[in-house]
Amino acid sequence: MRSIIQLAHLSLDGYLAGPGGEMDFITFDHEIAAHIYPLMRSVDTGIYGRTTYEMMEGYWPSVLDNANATGGEKSHARWYADVKKIVASRTLPARTGQVTIAGDDIVSVIAAAKQQPGGDMMIFASPTLSHALSAAGLIDEWRLTWQPAIVGGGLPLFGGKDARSKLELRSSHTFRSGVVATHHVVKR
């Protein structure tokens, strides 16, 4: 069975974005990129909420043609172009090819995809989707970068009493910027 991994950058108080959607507190430099991008090697399916998917679609496809993009950015852009994507949305039109739009029953779609052969599946931020998948017991790992900032409100990654999980810390790494990356596995 495939693993579902949550990847997110969040403030020390657990927010992916501030009250106005701002993400200016997130540090993502070459050192952090060198840690994050290799995590995608085992992943063949990206899982996105509509907002995160639209943000990614608005950026990564153009990186391949950007002469100023780094080698790591171009490599990640190629990964993004090739990976299968499952998007939770009730409003996006159906897609063909690598993108599956899952409407009202996203938990069942993800649960079924998890049972299929293939590489790991990774959720990118997408807090509402993460809350639903965590409550359903579908998230296996949490790969988090804790930003040295307190935001005070906004979009929380963690939500509700239905999402309780016991976790085992597998690793942590502190970067020169003060960002701390942690890898937790859900204890079953």
N, C-alpha and C positions, 0 to 999 in steps of 0.2 A: 504494500500500500504506500502511496505517495505521502510525503509530509507537506503540511501547509505551514508556511513560515510568514510571520508578520515582520515587516521591515518598516521602521519609522524613526524619524528624528523628532524629539520632543523636549520640551522644557522640563526643568527639575520638578515642576508641579504638575506634569503630565499632559501638557497641551501640545497639539500639533500645530496650532495656529492661535493667534491672539483673538480678542473679541471682534476685531474688524477683519479677520481673515489674514492678518499680517503674519509673515514667516521670516521677518528680518532678524530674528534672534538666532536663526539656524546658521551654524558654521559648517560649511562643506568645502574643505580645501583638498589639496593633492594628497595629503597624508590620510585623510578620512576616505577619499575616493579609492586609494590603494587598498584600503581595508574592506570597503563595501563592494566594489565591482566584482572581485573574485567570488563573492557569495552567490552570484548569479550562475556560476558554472553548472550547478546541479538543477537549475530551475528551467523548465520548459513551458511554464504557464504563469502568466501574470494575472493577478486578480485585482480589479480596480472598482471603486465606486465611480459614479458618473463624473463628479467634479475632478477627482484625481486623474481619471482617464483623459478628460478634455484638456487638463493642464499638461499631461505628458504628450498628448497628440499635438498640442500647440508648440511643443519644444523639440522633442527628440527627432522627428523626421527631418528637420532642417539642419541638424548637426552634421550629417554626412556631407553636406555641401558647404559647410562653414570652414573656410581656410584657417581660421584662428582656433578651431577646436583642437583640444589635446588628443593624443593617441588613445588615452583612457576614455575620453568622451566619445570619440568615434567608435571605439570598440563597444561601448555601452549602447550607442545608437544602433549599431548593427544587431546587437542582441535584441533590442526593443523591436526592431523591424521584423525579426524572425520569430520571436516568441509568440505562442498562442496567448490570446487575451480573453478573459471572461470579465464582462463589465456588468455591474448591477445598475440597472436603470429602467425606469418605467416610461421614460420620455424619448430616449434615443431610438432612432429607427434600426431595424434589423440590419446586420452586416453580413458580408460573405467573407470567406477566406479564414484568416487567422483570428477574427474577432467574433465572439459569441456575446450577444446582448441577452442577459437574463433579467426578466422582469420581477414579478411578485414573489416567485419562489426561488430566490437566489440560494438559500440554504440547501435546498434539495439538489439544485444544479451543481453546487460546489461539492456536496457530499457524494454525488454520483461520479463527478470528475475525479475525486480523490481515489475512488476505487478502480479507476482505469489504469492501465500500464502507462508509464512515462516517468519523467523527472519530477522533481519537487515543484510545488506551486507556491508563489509568493504574493502576499498582499502588500500593497504599497500604500501606507497611511490609511485613507478611507475609513474614518472612525465609525460611521454608522454601520457599515458593512462588517467591520472588525467586531463591533459589539454583538451583532447577530451571530457571526461565526463562532465567537468565543462562547457565547451563551449556549450554542449547540454543541460545544465540545470539539469543534473541528480544527482549531489552531493547535499545532504541535510545538512550535518554537516561536520565540520572540527575539528578534534581532533589533536592538534599540540603540540609538545614539542619544545620550542624555546631554542636552545643551546646558552650558553654565548660565542659565537665565531663569528667572521666575516671571511668568507672564501674567498670572493673576486671574485668568479667565479665558474663555474662547472655546476651541474645539478639543475636547478631551479624547485621548486615545482609549482610556479605560472607562467602562460604563456599567453601572448597575450591579445589583446583587446577584443577578442571574449569570454573570460572567466570572464568578469566583473560580480560581484555579490555584493549585499549589505548583510552584515552579522550582526547578533545580538550576542553579547558576552553573553554566558550563565554562564560561570564560568572561573576562573583562579586560579592557585595554584603555588606558588613558592616553590621549593625544596631547601634543604640545599646546594646543588651543584651549585645553581644559575640558574638551568633550570627552565623555566616557562611553565606550561601546560595551554593551553587555549582551550576552547570549544566554537565554534561559530556555529550558525544555520543560514542557508540561509534564508533571508527574501523574501517571495514570494508575 
